[in-house]
Amino acid sequence: MLKSRNVAWVVSVGISLVSGWGCSTVLDPNTTDPNQFDPSAFYVNIQVDAELQEGEGYLTGLKRMTDELESRGINATIYVSADFASAHAAEVHGLYGKGFEIALHGYSTGEQLATMTYDDQKDVLCRALAAVKGCAACGVGQPVVGFRPQYFSQNADTCKILDELEFEYNSGYKVGVQDADGFTPQADPVPADGRSFNVLAITTTSHEEELIYLCDISCAMAHQFTPEQFGELLSAAVQECRQNGRPLVALFHGWYTGDSDTYDYWTKFTAFLDELEALENISFVTSRQLVDLYEGDD
């Protein structure tokens, strides 16, 4: 499922799955030769979150989004909450079988890890990881080595627990935006200071003197962007990342962008994919693949 045009694109998709999705394996998204790093390539990572929502729109929206990515041969990473995985275990495994990477997005929508004690966080994350990894012996298991916290809520205890659980990367950061511990991540994936995992930050771009991270629901709800403004932001980020030789990491939600019957970002999402596919020297990779590629560039 990896499309290579000499530009690497990382697509992370958090999705709501529905029964009946196929399981044909195209590419193992959990293996990458770090020696493949191409300094002239443009790497892109799209992340789509899979979480339980009311109604059926979150399921149909997720399927629409993953079907679109699959039809284009775009590899992606699915950030799945434990609640979603528990309700749709076979569907999560089906996405993995299609070549999507599966990553952890906490236990339930809206949880705030940073407000919890170390023990409570570890309990939540251990149970969440077990749910999203599934049951290998039952034929519905998959490796999970990546993480992004709900609402970017995390602290030093979270990072310690990620180390203990042997996560390989944490995407709970925004490029150029300082976190609560004073860390300001950059565009390139790098090892976290004093930790065994790598930092993979979501791309940001400047809008009216404010750094806006590439996330559909943040743009729609926090900034009230029209579809046209959202499309302009995505295009601006593409140009900036290409000019600066940096990877692009964007975050979408199946229940929002994928639900074109309720919301109006879908055409801008597909136009974004069209714009990327028209570029030369582009390749789409999972979050784990992007991290591995940059490790090989050290």
Secondary structure as GFF3:
##gff-version 3
##sequence-region A 1 298
A	DSSP	beta_strand	4	5	.	.	.	ID=ss1
A	DSSP	beta_strand	9	10	.	.	.	ID=ss2
A	DSSP	beta_strand	12	14	.	.	.	ID=ss3
A	DSSP	three_ten_helix	34	36	.	.	.	ID=ss4
A	DSSP	beta_strand	42	50	.	.	.	ID=ss5
A	DSSP	alpha_helix	57	71	.	.	.	ID=ss6
A	DSSP	beta_strand	77	80	.	.	.	ID=ss7
A	DSSP	alpha_helix	82	87	.	.	.	ID=ss8
A	DSSP	alpha_helix	89	97	.	.	.	ID=ss9
A	DSSP	beta_strand	101	104	.	.	.	ID=ss10
A	DSSP	three_ten_helix	113	115	.	.	.	ID=ss11
A	DSSP	alpha_helix	118	133	.	.	.	ID=ss12
A	DSSP	beta_strand	134	135	.	.	.	ID=ss13
A	DSSP	three_ten_helix	136	138	.	.	.	ID=ss14
A	DSSP	beta_strand	140	141	.	.	.	ID=ss15
A	DSSP	beta_strand	146	147	.	.	.	ID=ss16
A	DSSP	three_ten_helix	150	152	.	.	.	ID=ss17
A	DSSP	alpha_helix	156	164	.	.	.	ID=ss18
A	DSSP	beta_strand	169	174	.	.	.	ID=ss19
A	DSSP	beta_strand	190	191	.	.	.	ID=ss20
A	DSSP	beta_strand	198	202	.	.	.	ID=ss21
A	DSSP	beta_strand	204	207	.	.	.	ID=ss22
A	DSSP	beta_strand	210	213	.	.	.	ID=ss23
A	DSSP	alpha_helix	216	217	.	.	.	ID=ss24
A	DSSP	pi_helix	218	222	.	.	.	ID=ss25
A	DSSP	alpha_helix	227	244	.	.	.	ID=ss26
A	DSSP	beta_strand	248	253	.	.	.	ID=ss27
A	DSSP	alpha_helix	266	277	.	.	.	ID=ss28
A	DSSP	beta_strand	282	285	.	.	.	ID=ss29
A	DSSP	alpha_helix	287	296	.	.	.	ID=ss30
###
